[in-house]
Amino acid sequence: MSSQIVLSVPKMMCNGCVNTITSALKDKIGAEQVECDLDTKIVKVIADYPVAEVISVVKDAGYDATAAD
């Protein structure tokens, strides 16, 4: 069952970052939905994966990420 995972990605600065993160999440874990907010540096992901694995995908794409409250 898919769930929403909310991540803080402080170094996400531009649309290029958004595209890189979105592509990585969709390609590597088949995320159903990815929403990136450049103003808040928050990424919301709907996927059937543990938070740690989603964070790992974002880190592999070149961005530090942590679970957001």
C-alpha positions as CSV (number, residue, x, y, z in Angstrom):
1,M,0.0,0.0,0.0
2,S,1.4,3.4,-1.0
3,S,1.9,6.1,1.5
4,Q,2.9,9.8,1.5
5,I,6.5,10.5,2.5
6,V,7.5,14.1,3.2
7,L,11.2,15.0,2.8
8,S,13.2,18.1,3.5
9,V,15.7,18.7,0.7
10,P,17.5,22.0,1.6
11,K,19.8,22.2,-1.5
12,M,16.9,21.9,-4.0
13,M,17.3,25.3,-5.6
14,C,15.9,25.3,-9.2
15,N,13.7,23.5,-11.7
16,G,16.7,21.5,-12.7
17,C,16.9,20.1,-9.2
18,V,13.2,19.4,-9.2
19,N,13.5,17.5,-12.5
20,T,16.5,15.5,-11.3
21,I,14.8,14.5,-8.0
22,T,11.4,13.7,-9.7
23,S,13.0,11.6,-12.4
24,A,15.1,9.6,-9.9
25,L,12.1,8.9,-7.7
26,K,9.9,7.8,-10.6
27,D,12.6,5.8,-12.4
28,K,14.2,4.0,-9.4
29,I,11.2,3.3,-7.2
30,G,8.3,3.9,-9.4
31,A,6.9,6.7,-7.3
32,E,3.2,7.3,-8.1
33,Q,3.4,11.0,-7.5
34,V,6.2,13.5,-6.7
35,E,5.5,17.1,-5.6
36,C,8.5,19.5,-5.1
37,D,8.1,22.9,-3.5
38,L,11.1,25.1,-4.1
39,D,10.0,27.7,-1.6
40,T,9.8,25.3,1.3
41,K,12.4,22.8,0.0
42,I,9.8,20.0,0.7
43,V,9.3,17.0,-1.5
44,K,6.2,14.9,-1.1
45,V,6.3,11.4,-2.5
46,I,3.6,8.8,-2.9
47,A,5.3,5.4,-3.1
48,D,5.2,1.9,-1.7
49,Y,8.7,2.1,-0.2
50,P,10.2,2.8,3.2
51,V,11.3,6.3,4.0
52,A,15.0,5.3,4.2
53,E,14.9,3.9,0.7
54,V,13.2,7.1,-0.7
55,I,15.9,9.2,1.1
56,S,18.6,7.0,-0.4
57,V,17.3,7.5,-3.9
58,V,17.3,11.3,-3.4
59,K,20.8,11.1,-2.0
60,D,22.0,9.0,-5.0
61,A,20.6,11.8,-7.2
62,G,23.0,14.2,-5.4
63,Y,20.8,15.9,-2.8
64,D,20.8,15.6,1.0
65,A,17.4,14.7,2.3
66,T,15.8,14.0,5.7
67,A,12.3,13.0,6.7
68,A,10.2,16.2,7.4
69,D,7.8,16.5,10.3
